Amino acid sequence: MSKKSPEELENAKLFGSIHTETQGSKFRSLAIRTNDGWVPAGSGEYGVETLFLEKKILKTKEKGIVYEQINVAGEFIPEKNDKAGCAEGYDVLKGNLNSYKKINTLKYSIFGIFGSKISDQVRSEKFIPSEKISKVLESTENSFFKKQHPKSEELKFLKQGNLYRIVSPKKEYVVVRYSIQIKAEEKSYHTSIYELENESLGKKIFEKFEVLHNEQAFYGGKYHFIDAFDLDEDGAPILIWHHNGYDGFVNEFSKVKNDKVEPMFLTGGDAC
C-alpha cells in the first residue's frame, strides 16, 4: 500500500548510491524527497514509492546526475530493473555510467540523484588537524576510553580513524572517530562531531559510543562517516553514515539542525 499519492511523487527526487563493475553500473535507491521531506527508499516502508519512481525513470528515460563528493562526475543512464546483493536481496537500476572524468571509487563513495541537482553549499573533506587539535583529541579520547575499558592493556590498541571537516554556509564541523581494534576485531568505537571555530575545537554536538560484543566485533562498529550534502538546499548538512554489521553497509541519514545532529532514518543494508 502506497503512503504517497502519484501526485506527491510527480516531482519527487530519488537519491542513491552508484556502484560500477565490469558488467555495467548499478544505482541503488536510498532516499526519496517529496514536499514533506526525505524518507528511506528501498524495499521497506516506502517500497511501493521506490518501485513507482524507478519505473517512471525507466519509462521517461531520465538520466541521473552522478556526484563524486559535490563534484558532478557524470551521468547515469538506467536501462532496466535488476537485483543485487549477497542473496540478490535488493533492487537496483542497472545501466551505464557516462563519466566526465576519472572517478576514484576506492577513495570516494559515488552518489546519484534523479529529479534534481545537489547544491554545493555543503561539502566534506579529509581534515588534517593542527598540533594543538591533535593534542586535545589525544588527551580527550585517551581519558574517555580509560573510563570505558577497565583492561588497560586494551588501550594500546586505540586508533584514530580519518578525520573529516564539514563545511556549510553557517558553520564548520569536524567528525572524529576513535576505536580499539585488536587484529581484525573492533572492540569499541567513539564517534563525535565538534564545531570548528578558528581552527580550534568548539562545542561537541554529537557523540556515539558502543562496546561491541564478540560476534559483532568481527564486523566492526557503526558511525563511519561517508559524506555530507546540502540535500534540502537550505545550507544545513545532511550526513550519510555507514554502519557495519550482520546486514552489511546499512546507511543512516542525519541532519545538523539547531546545533544538534538529528537522526532521520536508516536505509540500505544487505542481509544474508
Secondary structure, 3 states (H helix, E strand, C coil): CCCCCHHHHCCCEEEEEEEEECCEEEEEEEEEEECCEEEECCCCCCHHHHHHHHHHHHHHCCCEEEEECCEEEEEEEEEEEEEECCCCCEEEEEEEEEECCCCCCCCCCEEEEECCCCECCCEEEECCCCHHHHHHHHHHHHHHHHHHCCCHHHHHHEEECCCEEEECCCCEEEEEEEEEEECCEEEEEEEEEEEEECCEEEEEEEEEEEECCHHHHCCCCCCEEEEEEECCCCCCCEEEEEECCCCCCEEEEEEEECCEEEEEEEEECCCC
